[in-house]
Amino acid sequence: MPSTAPQSSVLLHRINPNPNPAAATMCHDYPRCTPLAACPVPEAAALYHTYAVGPNQCCSAVVQRIDAPVPTVWSFVRRFDHPQAYKHFVKSCHVLAGDGDVGTLREIRVVSGLPAANSTERLEILDDDRHVISFSVVGGDHRLANYRSVTTLHPAADAADAADCEGEGTVVVESYVVDVPPGNTKEETCVFVDTIVRCNLQSLSQISHNLARNITDDSNNDSISSSKPFSP
């Protein structure tokens, strides 16, 4: 992040409380952006992170390396009904409609201090085989309109060299596209959203690593307790 970039605490107050309610039209005439230049991912996954970006929108991506296997990390990420498991800015979540499949609607309430009170969100993609989840913001009292997020999980390329969790690691890529609120620049908006996403993924990294380590410890203890005692 450039040293001249605004601090997130400043952006909390600068995001305009009265965003333009008109949705930006997503059309093929808009330039398409894949904000993953610094993170090579499988080509099939990169397609999920490609957006048609309107003239008053911005998109970005945050990448997090986690010392835990993909299934462990995915067990948290796929829970559309319980984002507060690792998203510390979420105070509560209530499912409005659906049973966890695509089309499910949730209402989340955020902690105080953020420029928002609640957000209504729709599950757009949930692929347990490819480890892809996506949601869009469709309503609520918040300051970031037409937000759409995609998160993909991938085995870490250096998994064989990892020191923990039996050498298994995960790379999480979370990207988004969103309207730029009136009175703010694209850079300010991306810095603000990137900060929140990065905090969420760092939290995800910690709890996933802890769970993987506990599972490994329990497995080792079971192996020791079940082994036959040594006899000469």
N, C-alpha and C positions, 0 to 999 in steps of 0.2 A: 504494500500500500504506500503511495507516495506520502512523503512527510508533510506535504501541503494539504492533504485531504482533510475535510472537516471531521471532527470527532463525533462519534455516534451520539453522545449525550447532547451535543448541539443540534444534531439532526432530529432528535426526538421532539424538539420545540419548533423546528423549522418546517417540518412536513405540514402542508396546508390543511387545516381542518375541514375545508370545503372543497373536496376534489370534484372535478368535472364528472357528472354522473353518466355522460354519454360514453358508451363502450367504444373502444377503438376497433375498427373493422379489421379483422384478420383476413387479408386477401393475398393472392399469389403475386400481386404487383409489388408488395412490400419486400424489402430485402430480407433474405433468410440468414439467420445467424446461428452458429454453433459455438458457444463460448467455452470450448474445451481445448484451446491451443496448447495449454501447458499440461494436459492430462490425456495421453493416448488411451483410448478405450476401444473395445471391439466395435467394428463398423456398425453392426446391428444396433448396439447400444447408443452410438452417436446419433442415430436417427431420432431417438427419443428426445435428445437434447437440442434439436434443431427447431427454431421458432421463426415465424413470419413476424418481423418486428415493425410496428407502425411508427409513424413519424414522431409521436409523442410517447414512445415506449422505450424501455431499456431491458436488456437481459444480461444475465451473468451466471456464473457457476462457482460452487465451492467444492473442494475435494478434501476428503479426510481419510487418512490411512488408519486402520483399526487393527490391533493385535487380537483378533478373535475370528473364528471361522464364519463364513457367509451365513450359514443357517442360524447361528446365534444372533448375529446382527439383524438379520431379516425378521427374527421373531419379535423384535421391538418395532422395526420400521413398518411392517405390514399391518400393525394394529391401528387402523384408521379411527377406531372408536376410543383409542386411549393414547393420544399423542403426548399427554403430560408425563408419560413414562420416562421420556428423555427430553422433552421440550419444556425447559424451565419457565418460559414466558407464558405457558398455557396454565391457567388456573383450574379450569374444568372443561369437560367435554360431554355433550349430550347428543345422542343420535336422534335426529328428527324423523328420518324415514329410511327404510332399507335394513338389510340384515348383514351388511358388510361386503356386499357385492358391488360392482360398478353401478353408479347411480345413487348410492347411499349418501344421505345428507347429514351433516353434523353441524352443531353450533358450538364454537369454543368461546370461552371467556378468558381474557388475558389478565395478567397481573397488572397492578397499578404501576404507573410510570411510563407506560407505552402510549403512543398516540392512537389508541383504539380501546374499545370496550368489549366488543364481541365480533365474531366473524362466522358467516354461514358458508360452508364449504361442501363441494361435491366430489365424490370419488370418481375419477375419470379412468384410471387404469389400475388394475391389481393383477399382476402376473407372477404367480408363485414359482413358476418354472424358470423364468428369466430374471426374477428378482427386480421387478419394476413396479413402482407405485407413482401415481400422479393424482393431483387434486387441483381444483380451481375454486376461486373465491366467487361466490354468486350473490352475496349480500352481507348485511351487517353494518355495525357502526365502527368503521375503520378508515384509514387514510390512503390505502393502496388499492386502487381499483383495477379490475381485470387481471388479477394475479393468477398465474398458473405455474405450478411447480411439478417437476419430474425428478424422482430419485431412483438411481440404479445402483446395484451392488455387484462387485466383481472380485474374483479371487485376486489377491495381491500378487504382482509379478515376482516379488522377492519372497514369496511365502516360504520357500524352502530354506531361506536364510534367517527367518524370524526366530527369536530366542524363546518366545512364549507360546502357550496354547498349542503345543505340539507342531510348531512351525506353520500354522495356518493363519492367514491374514486376509483382510478385506479392504478394498478401496470403495468408498462411498462417494458418489457424484450426485450432487443436488443442484439443479439449475432452475431458472425461473424467467418469466417475462412478466412485466408489470407496467401500468401506466405511470408516467412521471407526474406527480402532483403539481398543480399550478404554483409557481413561485419557487420551484426547485429545479435543479439541473439533473441530467441523467447521471452524472458522476455522483452527486449527493444521494440520489435515490439508491444507486447500486451500493454505495458505501453503507448506507443505513440497513438495507436488506441483507447484504453480505454479512454484516456484523451479527445479526440475529441468526441467520442460517449457520454461521461458523460456530456460534455458541451452542446451538442445538446439536451440531455434529460432534463437537468436543465432548458434550455430555453423553451422547450416544456412544462415543468411543470408550469413555470411562466405564459406563455400566455394562457394556458388552464385554469389555476386557475382564472386568471383575467376575461376571457370570461365567465366562469361559474358563477362567482360572479356578473358580470354585468347582466347576464340573470336572476339570482335570484332577484337582486335589481329591475330590470324592472318589473318582475312578481309581486313582492310585491307592487310596486308603482301602477301598474294597478289594483291590488286587492283593494288597499286603495281608489283610485279615483273612482272605480266603485261601491263602497259600498254606501248604502243609508245613508244620514245624520241622526244623532240621533235626535229623537223627543220625548219629555216627554209624 
